[in-house]
Amino acid sequence: MKSIQDKDDLFATIPKRHSGIYKKAIELCTLSDADVGIVIFFPNHNPPSVANTSIDSISNRSLNQNLTSNNTARVNELEQMRPL
């Protein structure tokens, strides 16, 4: 994999890849009952693209806190995080 050097090409490619990552995350949740958290930092140094309670839930659980939710709720949360 090679970094995209042309800024115009880079910013045109980001939404496509961003959308693809969300689709794969939803598929992973659905097929394997996995919890998935995604944080994407863009090259223009904007804040992370994802910051909602599902990310907090996943990070808290990874810090040995017992938080639970069902698979349907996780998929719905991921779908709501998708860019328009």
C-alpha positions as CSV (number, residue, x, y, z in Angstrom):
1,M,0.0,0.0,0.0
2,K,1.3,3.4,-0.9
3,S,0.4,6.8,0.5
4,I,-1.5,9.1,-1.9
5,Q,0.7,12.2,-2.5
6,D,-1.7,14.4,-4.5
7,K,-3.9,16.3,-2.0
8,D,-6.9,16.5,-4.3
9,D,-6.8,12.8,-4.9
10,L,-6.3,12.1,-1.2
11,F,-9.4,14.2,-0.2
12,A,-11.5,12.5,-2.9
13,T,-10.4,9.1,-1.7
14,I,-11.1,9.6,2.0
15,P,-14.9,9.5,1.9
16,K,-14.9,6.3,-0.2
17,R,-12.5,4.5,2.2
18,H,-14.3,5.9,5.2
19,S,-17.6,4.5,4.0
20,G,-16.0,1.1,3.3
21,I,-14.5,0.9,6.8
22,Y,-18.0,1.5,8.3
23,K,-19.6,-1.2,6.1
24,K,-16.9,-3.7,7.1
25,A,-17.4,-2.8,10.8
26,I,-21.2,-3.4,10.6
27,E,-20.6,-6.7,8.8
28,L,-18.1,-7.8,11.5
29,C,-20.6,-6.9,14.2
30,T,-23.4,-8.8,12.5
31,L,-21.5,-11.9,11.6
32,S,-19.4,-12.4,14.7
33,D,-21.2,-10.6,17.5
34,A,-18.0,-8.5,17.9
35,D,-17.8,-5.0,19.4
36,V,-16.0,-2.7,17.0
37,G,-14.8,0.9,17.6
38,I,-13.4,3.1,14.9
39,V,-11.5,6.3,15.3
40,I,-10.2,8.0,12.1
41,F,-7.8,10.9,12.2
42,F,-7.9,12.8,8.9
43,P,-4.7,14.3,7.4
44,N,-6.0,17.9,7.9
45,H,-5.8,17.3,11.7
46,N,-9.5,17.6,12.4
47,P,-10.8,15.9,15.5
48,P,-11.6,12.1,15.3
49,S,-14.5,11.3,13.1
50,V,-16.2,9.0,15.6
51,A,-17.0,10.0,19.2
52,N,-20.1,8.5,20.6
53,T,-21.2,6.4,23.5
54,S,-20.5,3.1,21.7
55,I,-16.8,4.0,21.5
56,D,-16.9,4.9,25.2
57,S,-18.6,1.6,26.0
58,I,-16.0,-0.4,24.0
59,S,-13.0,1.5,25.5
60,N,-14.4,1.2,29.0
61,R,-14.9,-2.6,28.6
62,S,-11.4,-2.9,27.3
63,L,-10.3,-1.3,30.6
64,N,-12.0,-4.2,32.5
65,Q,-15.4,-2.6,33.1
66,N,-18.4,-4.8,32.5
67,L,-20.7,-3.1,30.1
68,T,-23.1,-5.1,28.0
69,S,-25.4,-4.4,25.0
70,N,-27.0,-6.6,22.4
71,N,-25.9,-7.0,18.8
72,T,-28.8,-5.1,17.3
73,A,-28.1,-2.0,19.3
74,R,-24.4,-2.1,18.3
75,V,-25.3,-2.4,14.6
76,N,-27.8,0.5,14.9
77,E,-25.1,2.6,16.6
78,L,-22.6,1.9,13.8
79,E,-25.2,2.7,11.2
80,Q,-25.9,6.1,12.8
81,M,-22.2,6.9,12.8
82,R,-21.9,6.5,9.0
83,P,-21.3,9.7,7.2
84,L,-24.1,11.1,5.1
